[in-house]
Amino acid sequence: MGLDKPRIGVYPGTFDPVTRGHLDIIRRGSKLVDRLIIGVTTNMSKNPMFSPDERIAMVRREIADQGLTNVEVTGFNALLMKFAERQGASVIVRGLRAVADFEYEYQMAGMNQQLNNRIETVFLMADVSLQPIASKLVKEIALFGGDITHFVSAPVREQVVARVAEQGRLGDY
């Protein structure tokens, strides 16, 4: 009798910055697989506030604070399915906040299935209280001097506030 192969999942994203919504999906996704790999990537169209190394370190710290022992974090700059294949993944975990997310993610899942039909995409709905949270909006609120305490952990908030102080706020209207 052979040993079963561990189920490996990949949760990709820019995590710029990592939010409470991301952490909810990470926590829940980690229960579905033996090992969950958080793949931190760069999407230049999202105008990143933090470098890839800063985001990887940020997510690693958040994972350590959560005590999630079956989760690891790594960077990647490749086609998602190639990254998932290299990791030995059988599952891609994606978070959904709203119908608009579903339309985009559904299309991506279909394309990914065409590239490799052995890797399944699993959608997790964000907790209702976390559904409005988006990294883009967190950055925008911070850049205009708003309070992001409810959207990110205290250490992430400190990093975002420090970065905004370096870059300068956008206005005081």
C-alpha positions as CSV (number, residue, x, y, z in Angstrom):
1,M,0.0,0.0,0.0
2,G,1.6,3.3,-1.1
3,L,1.4,6.6,0.6
4,D,-1.0,9.2,-0.7
5,K,0.6,12.2,-2.3
6,P,0.2,15.3,-0.3
7,R,-2.4,17.7,-1.6
8,I,-0.7,21.0,-2.5
9,G,-2.5,24.3,-3.2
10,V,-1.4,27.6,-4.5
11,Y,-3.0,30.9,-3.6
12,P,-1.5,33.5,-6.0
13,G,-1.8,37.3,-5.7
14,T,0.0,40.6,-5.4
15,F,-0.8,41.1,-1.7
16,D,0.0,44.8,-1.9
17,P,-0.6,45.0,1.0
18,V,-1.9,41.8,2.5
19,T,-5.3,42.4,4.0
20,R,-7.6,40.8,6.5
21,G,-9.5,39.4,3.5
22,H,-6.4,37.7,2.2
23,L,-5.7,36.3,5.6
24,D,-9.2,34.9,5.8
25,I,-8.8,33.1,2.5
26,I,-5.3,31.8,3.5
27,R,-6.6,30.5,6.8
28,R,-9.6,28.7,5.2
29,G,-7.6,27.5,2.2
30,S,-5.0,26.0,4.4
31,K,-7.6,23.7,5.8
32,L,-8.4,22.3,2.3
33,V,-4.8,21.1,1.5
34,D,-1.8,19.5,3.2
35,R,0.4,22.4,2.1
36,L,-0.6,25.9,0.9
37,I,1.9,27.9,-1.1
38,I,1.2,31.7,-1.2
39,G,2.6,32.8,-4.5
40,V,3.4,36.5,-4.4
41,T,3.6,38.0,-7.9
42,T,3.9,41.4,-9.5
43,N,1.2,42.9,-11.6
44,M,2.6,46.3,-12.7
45,S,-0.9,47.5,-13.8
46,K,-1.8,47.5,-10.1
47,N,0.9,50.2,-9.3
48,P,2.5,48.4,-6.4
49,M,3.3,50.3,-3.2
50,F,5.7,47.6,-2.0
51,S,8.5,45.7,-3.7
52,P,8.1,41.9,-4.2
53,D,10.6,41.3,-1.4
54,E,8.7,43.6,0.9
55,R,5.4,41.9,0.1
56,I,6.9,38.4,0.6
57,A,8.3,39.4,4.0
58,M,4.9,41.0,4.9
59,V,2.9,37.9,4.1
60,R,5.5,35.6,5.8
61,R,5.2,37.7,9.0
62,E,1.4,37.6,8.9
63,I,1.4,33.8,8.3
64,A,3.8,33.3,11.3
65,D,1.5,35.5,13.5
66,Q,-1.4,33.3,12.5
67,G,0.5,30.1,13.4
68,L,-0.3,28.4,10.1
69,T,2.3,25.7,9.9
70,N,1.3,24.2,6.6
71,V,1.5,27.5,4.7
72,E,4.6,28.9,3.0
73,V,5.3,32.0,1.0
74,T,7.3,32.4,-2.2
75,G,7.6,34.9,-5.0
76,F,7.0,34.1,-8.6
77,N,7.1,35.9,-11.9
78,A,5.7,33.4,-14.4
79,L,2.5,32.0,-15.8
80,L,0.4,30.9,-12.9
81,M,-0.1,27.4,-14.2
82,K,3.7,26.9,-14.8
83,F,4.3,28.1,-11.2
84,A,1.6,25.7,-9.9
85,E,3.1,22.8,-11.9
86,R,6.6,23.5,-10.5
87,Q,5.1,23.5,-7.0
88,G,3.4,20.1,-7.6
89,A,0.0,21.8,-6.9
90,S,-3.3,20.1,-7.7
91,V,-5.4,23.1,-6.6
92,I,-5.4,26.9,-7.2
93,V,-7.2,28.8,-4.4
94,R,-8.9,32.0,-5.3
95,G,-10.9,34.4,-3.2
96,L,-14.1,36.0,-4.3
97,R,-15.6,39.2,-2.9
98,A,-18.3,40.1,-5.4
99,V,-20.0,39.2,-8.6
100,A,-17.4,41.2,-10.6
101,D,-14.6,39.1,-9.1
102,F,-16.5,36.0,-10.1
103,E,-16.7,37.0,-13.8
104,Y,-13.0,37.7,-14.0
105,E,-12.0,34.6,-11.9
106,Y,-14.3,32.3,-13.9
107,Q,-12.7,33.4,-17.2
108,M,-9.2,32.9,-15.7
109,A,-10.2,29.4,-14.3
110,G,-11.4,28.5,-17.8
111,M,-8.1,29.6,-19.4
112,N,-6.1,27.8,-16.7
113,Q,-8.0,24.6,-17.3
114,Q,-7.1,24.8,-21.0
115,L,-3.5,25.1,-20.0
116,N,-3.6,22.2,-17.4
117,N,-6.8,20.3,-16.7
118,R,-5.1,18.4,-13.9
119,I,-5.1,21.5,-11.6
120,E,-8.5,22.5,-10.2
121,T,-9.5,26.0,-9.2
122,V,-11.3,26.3,-5.9
123,F,-13.2,29.6,-5.1
124,L,-13.7,30.7,-1.5
125,M,-16.1,33.4,-0.7
126,A,-14.6,36.1,1.5
127,D,-16.2,36.4,4.9
128,V,-19.2,38.8,4.6
129,S,-17.5,41.3,7.0
130,L,-14.4,41.3,4.8
131,Q,-15.9,41.4,1.3
132,P,-15.4,45.1,0.7
133,I,-11.7,45.0,1.5
134,A,-9.4,45.4,-1.5
135,S,-5.7,46.2,-1.4
136,K,-6.2,48.9,-4.0
137,L,-8.8,50.6,-1.8
138,V,-6.7,50.2,1.3
139,K,-3.8,52.0,-0.4
140,E,-6.1,54.7,-1.7
141,I,-7.6,55.3,1.8
142,A,-4.1,55.5,3.3
143,L,-2.8,57.8,0.6
144,F,-5.6,60.3,1.4
145,G,-4.9,60.0,5.2
146,G,-7.8,57.7,6.1
147,D,-7.7,55.1,8.8
148,I,-7.1,51.5,7.5
149,T,-7.1,49.8,11.0
150,H,-10.1,47.7,10.2
151,F,-8.7,46.4,6.9
152,V,-5.2,45.2,7.8
153,S,-3.2,44.0,10.8
154,A,-1.4,46.5,13.0
155,P,2.1,45.7,11.6
156,V,0.8,46.0,8.0
157,R,-0.9,49.3,8.9
158,E,2.4,50.6,10.2
159,Q,4.2,49.6,7.0
160,V,1.6,51.3,4.8
161,V,1.5,54.5,6.9
162,A,5.3,54.6,6.8
163,R,5.3,54.2,3.0
164,V,2.7,56.9,2.6
165,A,4.9,59.2,4.8
166,E,7.8,58.5,2.5
167,Q,5.8,59.0,-0.7
168,G,3.6,61.8,0.5
169,R,-0.2,61.9,0.9
170,L,-2.4,62.8,-2.0
171,G,-4.5,65.5,-0.5
172,D,-6.2,67.1,2.5
173,Y,-9.5,68.3,1.0
